[in-house]
Each structure stands twice: as structure tokens, then as C-alpha cells.
Amino acid sequence: MAEMLTYANQLHSLTSGRGIYSMEFSHYEDVPGHIAQKLIEERKAEKEPGKE
């Protein structure tokens, strides 16, 4: 999904504004372990008192 956030701009640039696309949900997948751990650590840091 993260890759799709910049796709519209890239497509627009590559096709001089003529390209179109659509997205359709396919399925869920497990998050890879290293990414899950990073997300957990970031969330813990957000929840620490005094952190804004």
C-alpha cells in the first residue's frame, strides 16, 4: 500500500497526465517480522509519558 501513495504522481508524470489506474482489495498478509518490530517500537515510544 505504501508504494501506491506515490504511484498517482509517478503515473501522471510518465504519461503526461493521460494515465489512469484503479485499486482493488485483494487480500491481507502478515507483516514481516522486522517491520512489525519497528512499528511496535514506534508505538511504544509514542505512548511514553512526556513524549509529544
C-alpha positions as CSV (number, residue, x, y, z in Angstrom):
1,M,0.0,0.0,0.0
2,A,2.8,2.4,0.8
3,E,4.0,2.2,-2.8
4,M,0.6,3.3,-4.1
5,L,0.8,6.6,-2.3
6,T,3.3,7.9,-4.8
7,Y,2.0,5.9,-7.8
8,A,-0.5,8.5,-9.0
9,N,2.1,11.2,-9.2
10,Q,4.6,8.9,-11.0
11,L,1.9,7.8,-13.5
12,H,0.9,11.4,-14.1
13,S,4.5,12.3,-14.9
14,L,5.2,9.3,-17.1
15,T,2.1,9.6,-19.2
16,S,1.8,13.4,-19.4
17,G,-1.4,13.3,-17.4
18,R,-3.1,10.7,-19.6
19,G,-2.7,7.5,-17.5
20,I,-5.3,6.2,-15.2
21,Y,-5.4,3.4,-12.6
22,S,-7.7,1.8,-10.1
23,M,-7.0,-0.2,-7.0
24,E,-9.0,-3.2,-5.8
25,F,-8.5,-5.0,-2.4
26,S,-7.1,-8.5,-2.9
27,H,-6.1,-9.9,0.5
28,Y,-4.4,-9.3,3.8
29,E,-0.9,-10.6,4.5
30,D,1.1,-10.9,7.7
31,V,3.5,-8.1,8.3
32,P,7.2,-9.2,8.1
33,G,8.8,-9.6,11.5
34,H,11.3,-6.7,11.1
35,I,8.6,-4.3,10.1
36,A,6.3,-5.4,12.9
37,Q,9.0,-4.9,15.4
38,K,9.7,-1.4,14.1
39,L,6.0,-0.5,14.3
40,I,5.8,-1.8,17.9
41,E,8.8,0.2,19.0
42,E,7.5,3.3,17.4
43,R,4.1,2.9,19.1
44,K,5.8,2.3,22.5
45,A,7.8,5.5,22.0
46,E,4.6,7.4,21.3
47,K,2.9,6.1,24.4
48,E,5.8,7.1,26.8
49,P,4.9,9.9,29.2
50,G,6.3,13.3,28.2
51,K,6.5,12.3,24.5
52,E,4.6,14.6,22.2
